[in-house]
Amino acid sequence: MIRDLLLRIGDEVVDYHLLLDEQEIALNPLIGGRVAIRFTGEKRCIYCGRKASKLFNNGSCWPCFRRLAVNDLCQVRPTLCHYETCREPEWGDAHCMIPTYVYLAMSSDVKVGITRSLPGRWLDQGAVEAVPIARVPNRKMAGELEAYLTQFVPDKTNWRRMLKGEVAGTDLLAERSRLLPLIPEQFRPYILPDEPLRRFTYPLAAPPPKLTAHDLEKGDAEGVLLGMKGSYLVLDTGVLNVPKFAGYVVSFEAGGAEMNRG
């Protein structure tokens, strides 16, 4: 079962592992060879393991989607945080009521975002440059500052441009200097004016020859593995957004040999 795509900072490029059940498959060494991800037709919840005919929010069965705080609307719209009535107060304490970064990142163009995990979120988005601009006490405050800054910069990534390496020529540190004076007074104690710029290199030597998105419901993702960037595997036949298929039970083959079925 696909659980996640694990990204780590390597010596020269970002290091990718595909997590199938409890097995990590190192992907960087497989670049240049043929791989195949075949959907068996079975889906399981990544939280409780029950079989499901339909999954929600990247891998959740319906009961877990309704029950778990990780699936609440406030996770995609943090300004809607309702800690007093949180489904799981202890989860909220550990994930939402903790210091959270507001950052600028360059994936296709400058974007603003929030995260408690650096640099993980930047890597997931395929950012080639990023810098934190504030560290606020909790997720809701971070969401409020992010929402304010979307007047001046977007909060979305164009995944096609990101994969093609079409990056705007904006100076990210200059953009930080432009935005910091615009931040409202209540957030100013949390500004990070001097954080260094981070740069990232991904194991993808050239733009994908095809930007067709593989859909495991409709067929196998099979072809020569050209590389990875953000949450995508790039094959010569198209690209696969791995988190979209969390909970899908698959077989994984490399060089014609099955490496995992789960």
Buried (B, 14 or more C-beta within 10 A) or exposed (E): BBBBBBBEBEEEBBBBBBBBBEEBBEBBEBBEEBBBBBBEEEBBBBBEEEEBEEBBBBBBBBEBBEBBBBBBEBBEEBBEBEBEEBBBBEBBEEBBBEEBBBBBBBBBBBBBBBBBEBBBBBBBBBBBBBBBBBBBEBBBBBBBBBBBBEEEBEEEBBBBBBBBBEBEEBEBBEBBEEBBEEBEEEBEEBBBEEBEEBEBEBBBEEBBBEBEBBBBEEEBBBBBBBBBBBBBBBBEBBBBBBBBBBBBBBBBBBEEEEBBBB
